[in-house]
Structures are given as C-alpha cells and as structure tokens.
Amino acid sequence: MQFKIKSKKFSAVFASAAFSAVATAGVARAGGPLPYDAATPVPNTSVVMVYDQFASASSAYTVSGTKIGNTRIQTDVPVLRLVHSFGNIDNIALFGVQVIAPYVAFLGTQEEGGRMLTHSSGFAEPQLSAYAKFFNDPSEDQTLTLTYFVSPPSGSYNPAYTLNGSTNNWVNNFEIGFVHRIAGATNKRRLDLQVWGDVYFYGANTGARIATRRGAVAAATHTEPVEQIIAYLPYYFHPQTAGYVGLSFEQTFGGKQYLTSPALGALRYDTGTRNNFTRIGLIAGSFIAPTMFMQGEISTDVRVRGGVKNDVFAEVQIGKIF
C-alpha cells in the first residue's frame, strides 16, 4: 500500500525528531568533562556530583545557514553523577567507573518558527561508564584519560510529543582527554591546556511515528556519528584551593539525521537536523573545603547548522569526595 504524505504533517514529525535530538544534545555530555575531571583521583575513592545545566535558544538554523526566528527552546537539566576510582592495573593505569543520571525539564512554552511544540519532561538515558588514566606525570601536570560511555534507551519517551527528555536510542561514546601545563609551575600558579575528543555512535529510535493521510505509521529515526572537540584554558591562580578561571571552546560535527518507514519504501528522508555548532565561554572553579569543590561554565553558541542556537548555556557543578 502506498501512502501519500501531507507535507505540513510530515514536517511536524521532522521537527519532533529534530528538536527532540537538538534540545537534548547537551545531555550527551551531561556528565562532563570539566577541568577537574582531568585530575588524577586517589585510588579507592568515590565522588558524588550534582550538576545543573540551563540552556535557552531564541533561534534555529537550517543546514544551509538560514535563520529560523520566533523560536524558544528552554531547558533545565539536573544531573546526578557517581564516580568510583580503583587502584592501578599493573602500575600502568588507574581506572574507575561512573553512573550519570540526567533529567530534562522543558521550561514554559516551546516553539520553533512561531509554531508551538508539544513537550514532555522526563529522564534522559542514563550513562554507564568506565575510564582509565594511562598516563600521569604530576611533575608536568600531564594526564591522558580514556573513557567509554554507554546509554541504553530507557529514558522518558512518548512519540506523541514533539520534544521528549529522551531520544529513545542506544548511544556509545568514546572519549580521550589530554592535559598539559603550558606555563607556570605544577602546584603553583599555572596555565593548563585541556583537550577532550569524543565520538558518539547512535542506535536507531524505532519508536518514531510519521503522520500521513491514512494516519500515523511506524518509523525509525537514524543519527549518523557525531565528533566533538572540547578545549579549556584554565589558569590556576590560587594553588591552595586549585582555584581557576579560564576559557572554553566546543565544536561538534556530524549528526545527520534521517527517517525510514515502510511508508517511504526504501527512501531515507533527511530531517535537516545536524549536531553542528561552535560554542565559546568562560569557566571557573575552586575547592570550597578539603573534600568539596564547585566549578561551572557560562557560554554561548556562535555558529549553528541544522539545529537550535543557544543564546546561553550555563552549567554549575558541586562535588563531594569520599
């Protein structure tokens, strides 16, 4: 049976797939990294962290760079993160595990291009992770960290809503982080360079729906891999508390999204969604007690293609070491 798809309804479904992914894009890195993630923890310790991430967008951009005004996408994402470090493996690498649980709350009305978007707040996919620090040179303040994250499709998702807290798919994330002191002296005032590289691989969201003239039909949303680079320049001005201020930079590439459905036959329909943005900002942090720290970031998107452009992205983290 051949379906004829009504363009307005079909584009609304694309918005559902597109903005669900874009609005929760920050959740992909909800557990970090921030500058204190680069520090080598003491073996057999645990860290409990609570985050809050706020993002507010008033415009979106197509893949070709056309601005879509009359847009309002605003989220608040509290995150709970638990980390435990173990000892060394043959004196080569310190390793550990972590669990990250984000909750996505949509604030007020959400709209794109003047069109109201239905939305449902809820838990995003939890992240289960293991990491290893294969290189650690305290004399030069250098570390090399490899991390793997996996997120099962177990968040809050309802295909009847345009925006969901969950993207309802498996996500595999491989991350490498390198830190190097570029000025000053270790344990004194110094300037560090931190570079983190990530690759995300996405499973299909098989719970999507497409509205046709004959009613809604089953569909699958597919997302191509995303590459991400995050760089920090923290200046540690108060060595006694590891107090720092600095600059942040983030760039993502890829994330082309398309739909498949029996209604489309063998066709793949490009939704126009990408995960392609450039973000710059300021960072700061300090230990507020021997075993408690705070750090945060405030930033803005300076270029976006195929998604919403955040005017403000703000993140605050509080951690306790046990």
HELIX and SHEET records of a PDB file:
HELIX    1   1 SER A    7  ALA A   23  1                                  17    
HELIX    2   2 ALA A   25  ARG A   29  5                                   5    
HELIX    3   3 PRO A   35  ALA A   38  5                                   4    
HELIX    4   4 PRO A  138  GLU A  140  5                                   3    
HELIX    5   5 PRO A  262  LEU A  264  5                                   3    
SHEET    1   A 5 LYS A  67  ILE A  68  0                                        
SHEET    2   A 5 SER A  46  TYR A  61 -1                                        
SHEET    3   A 5 ILE A  73  ILE A  89 -1                                        
SHEET    4   A 5 ALA A  93  PHE A 106 -1                                        
SHEET    5   A 5 GLY A 122  PHE A 123 -1                                        
SHEET    1   B11 LYS A  67  ILE A  68  0                                        
SHEET    2   B11 SER A  46  TYR A  61 -1                                        
SHEET    3   B11 GLY A 307  ILE A 321 -1                                        
SHEET    4   B11 MET A 292  ARG A 305 -1                                        
SHEET    5   B11 ASN A 276  ALA A 289 -1                                        
SHEET    6   B11 GLY A 243  GLY A 254 -1                                        
SHEET    7   B11 VAL A 226  HIS A 238 -1                                        
SHEET    8   B11 ARG A 190  TYR A 202 -1                                        
SHEET    9   B11 VAL A 171  GLY A 184 -1                                        
SHEET   10   B11 GLN A 142  SER A 151 -1                                        
SHEET   11   B11 GLN A 127  ASP A 137 -1                                        
SHEET    1   C 2 GLU A 111  GLU A 112  0                                        
SHEET    2   C 2 ARG A 115  MET A 116 -1                                        
SHEET    1   D 2 HIS A 119  SER A 120  0                                        
SHEET    2   D 2 LEU A 163  ASN A 164  1                                        
SHEET    1   E 4 ASN A 205  THR A 212  0                                        
SHEET    2   E 4 GLY A 215  THR A 223 -1                                        
SHEET    3   E 4 GLN A 257  THR A 260 -1                                        
SHEET    4   E 4 TYR A 269  ASP A 270 -1                                        
END                                                                             
